[in-house]
Amino acid sequence: MKPLRSKIIAFGLALLLFALAAVQVLTGAAFGGRTGHQTRIYLAEQPVKFWTIVGLTTLAGLCAFGWGLRLVLRREKK
């Protein structure tokens, strides 16, 4: 049961991060700044900051997806 749980967590985290990035792109707004002092960063006003935040979210989603694939492939080899 433990290997299945870790796979579900990895793919769920990847799905969550990809969905967050998609929502940010579709709305054209992302949150930035320190906790408690978060401001909205809009695509039209600050495109570099916006795409940096979306890119980091997407990169984290890709890392989680890769981790999940590694878990699946490693289990298949055994």
MIGUVO-675545 format. One record per atom (N, C-alpha, C, CB): x, y, z; residue in one letter. Coordinates in steps of 0.1 Angstrom, whole numbers, plus 2048, in hexadecimal, padded with zeros to 3 digits. Glycine has a CB too. Layout:
N
XYZA
...
end
This chain:
78
8087F4800M
800800800M
80980D800M
7F780080CM
81480C806K
81D818807K
82281C7F9K
829815810K
8268137F1P
82B8187E3P
81F81E7DBP
83080C7DBP
8138197DDL
80881F7D5L
80582D7DBL
7FC8167D6L
80682F7E8R
80383C7EER
80D8467E9R
80383B7FDR
81A8437E8S
82484C7E4S
8228507D5S
8328477E6S
81E8477CDK
81B84A7BFK
80F8537BEK
81883D7B7K
8058517C5I
7F98597C5I
7FC8677CAI
7ED8537CEI
8048687D4I
8098757D9I
81187D7CEI
8118747E6I
81A8767C8A
82387C7BEA
81A8817B2A
82D8737B9A
8128797ADF
80A87D7A1F
7FF8877A5F
80387179BF
7FA8877B1G
7F08917B6G
7F789E7B8G
7EA88C7C3G
80389E7BDL
80A8AB7BEL
80D8B17B1L
8178A97C6L
8118A97A7A
8148AD79AA
8088B3793A
81A8A2791A
7FC8AC795L
7F08B1790L
7EC8BF796L
7E58A7792L
7ED8C07A3L
7EA8CC7AAL
7F38D87A5L
7EC8CA7B9L
8008D57A3L
8098E079FL
8068E4790L
8178DC7A0L
8038DA788F
8008DD77AF
7F28E5779F
7FF8D1771F
7E98E1781A
7DC8E8782A
7DE8F7786A
7D28E178AA
7E68F9790L
7E9906795L
7EF90F78BL
7F29057A2L
7F9909783A
7FF911778A
7F591476DA
80B909773A
7EC90A76AA
7E290D760A
7D9918764A
7DA90075DA
7D4918771V
7CB922776V
7D2930775V
7C791F784V
7DF930779Q
7E693D778Q
7E794276AQ
7F493B77EQ
7EA939760V
7EB93E752V
7DD94274DV
7F093374AV
7D293B750L
7C593E74CL
7C094B751L
7BB93374FL
7C394E75ET
7BE95A764T
7C7966762T
7BC958773T
7D496375FG
7DE96D75CG
7E3974769G
7D7978753G
7E196E774A
7E5973781A
7EC968789A
7DA97A788A
7F696C790A
7FD963799A
80096B7A6A
80B95E793A
8029637B1F
8059697BEF
81496A7C0F
7FE9617C9F
8199757C5G
8279767C7G
82997E7D4G
82E97C7BCG
83597D7D9G
8389857E5G
83997B7F1G
82E9907E8G
83D9817FCR
83E979808R
83097680ER
846981813R
83096C816T
82496881CT
81E973825T
82695B825T
812976824G
80C98182BG
80C98E823G
813983838G
81598F81AH
81699B811H
815998803H
8249A2814H
80D98E800Q
80C9897F2Q
8049937E9Q
80597C7F1Q
8099957DET
80299E7D4T
8009967C7T
80B9AB7D1T
7F699A7BFR
7F49947B3R
7FE9997A8R
7E59967AER
8039907A1I
80C994796I
805991789I
81A98D797I
80299B781Y
7FA999775Y
803997769Y
7F09A4773Y
7FF98F75FL
80698D753L
80899974BL
7FF98274BL
7FE9A274AA
7FF9AE742A
8099B8749A
7F29B4741A
80A9B8756E
8129C275CE
8219BE75EE
80C9C676AE
8239B2763Q
8309AC766Q
83299F760Q
8339AC775Q
83499E753P
83599174CP
841988751P
83599273DP
84C98E754V
858986758V
85597F765V
86498F758V
85098776FK
84D98177CK
84297677BK
84998C786K
838979773F
82D970771F
83296376CF
822976768F
83A963761W
83E95775BW
849950763W
84495974DW
85095776BT
859951775T
85194877FT
86295B77CT
84794E784I
83F94778EI
83893B788I
834950795I
83293D77CV
82B932775V
836927772V
824937769V
84192B76DG
84C921769G
851919775G
857929763G
852920781L
85691878DL
84C90E791L
85A922798L
83F912790T
834909794T
8348FD78AT
827911793T
83690077DT
8368F5773T
8428EC775T
8368FB765T
84E8F2778L
85A8EA77BL
8588E1787L
8668F377DL
8528E6792A
84F8DE79DA
8458D379AA
8498E77A9A
83C8D5791G
8328CB78DG
83A8C0785G
8278D1785G
8438C577CL
84B8BB774L
8538B277DL
8538C276AL
8598B8787C
8618B0791C
8598A6798C
8688BA79BC
84D8AA79DA
8448A17A4A
84089679AA
8388A87A9A
83D89978EF
83988F784F
844885781F
834896777F
85188B780G
85C88277EG
85F87978AG
86988B77CG
85C87E796W
85E8767A2W
85486A7A1W
85C87E7AEW
84786D79DG
83D86379CG
840859792G
830869799G
84585D786L
84A85477CL
85584B781L
84E85B76FL
85E851788R
86A84978DR
86583E797R
874852794R
85B84279FL
8558387A8L
84E82D7A1L
84B83F7B2L
847830796V
84082678FV
84A81D787V
83782C785V
854823781L
85E81B779L
867812782L
866824771L
86A81878ER
873810797R
86B80479CR
8778197A3R
85E80579ER
8567FA7A3R
8547F0798R
8487FF7A8R
8537F478CE
8527EB781E
85E7E377FE
84F7F3774E
86A7E8781K
8777E0780K
8787D578AK
8837EA781K
8737D7796K
8737CD7A0K
8697C279DK
8717D37AEK
end
